[in-house]
Amino acid sequence: MTVYLNHQFLPKSEARISPDDRGFLFGDGVYEVVRFYHGRFFEAAAHWQRFDRSLAELRMSRPAALDYEKVCHELIVRNGMETKDGYVYLQITRGAAPRNHSYAGDLEATVYGYATELPRNVEKLKQGFRVVFHPDLRWARCDIKSVALLANVLAAQHAREQGAEEAILLRGEQVTEASRSNVAIVKDGVVRTHPLTEGILNGITRQVVVKLCTQLGIPLQEESFTRAEMLAADEVFLMGTTVEVMPVVEVEGQKVAQGQAGPVTRRLQTAFEECVNVCRQRA
Ligand code: PDD
């Protein structure tokens, strides 16, 4: 496997990062994940825009001469994935320096990238996910795509141990999002999802779904909802780069939409798949 580290493509076994790296010591860094279908990036521009924004919120700027798309494309080519489906992770940390919470302004960022093949999980997209609730233990800036994911890790692990695929995060009684995806409910034909605040990640898949709702004439409310409203919803679905538009069929062991993808979710899934197909066939 060929990875990218600090201006260089090299075998993963040769990649070395300093133990003084602030990503390792403090979680002082940000990342992006972009999906590719048949070697073509899905919504790449939106991901790069969010990456620059996350960096700016950390008072960092994009390392000079780093062309996100060029690096990601090269990773696909060097790993023979030009006709495959998968995703690329790019991680940028503030760099290495002797341990101190504060930093001098002139550190050289660490940039690490790798590509992974991931065929679309067609079966799971039909069957749907089971989810459980978990307290949202994260900090107050969840809009920054930070590599500091401990609260997400604890929530995801809780889900796994309960035999569920995703954890729904609760701030008090309010649902924010999930451990690695955004979440929406459908009630009486209306889609409802948490508004864009500092309490959730501005998901690129969520952005696509918002546009699709407008195109399809599906009413959408960007308003938060409670755990009780989620349990009483007609449909629930997740949105994310890796999960796409994923029906939720069970919440805390209780069936949603008779344990199947509901009609609104299916419409959005079909429309999303159309976007994927357009991406796949791009020159
Ligand atoms: N996760 N919310 C959280 C907390 C996320 O981590 C993610 C993405 C999303 C969905 O965002 P997008 O549609 O832009 O992927 C929402 C990625 C896939 C990850 O961490 O692996």
Residues whose N, C-alpha, C, O or C-beta is under 5 A from the ligand:
A	BS01	PDD	V33 E177 A178 S179 R180 S181 N182 L201 N202 G203 I204 T205 R206 M239 G240 T241 T242
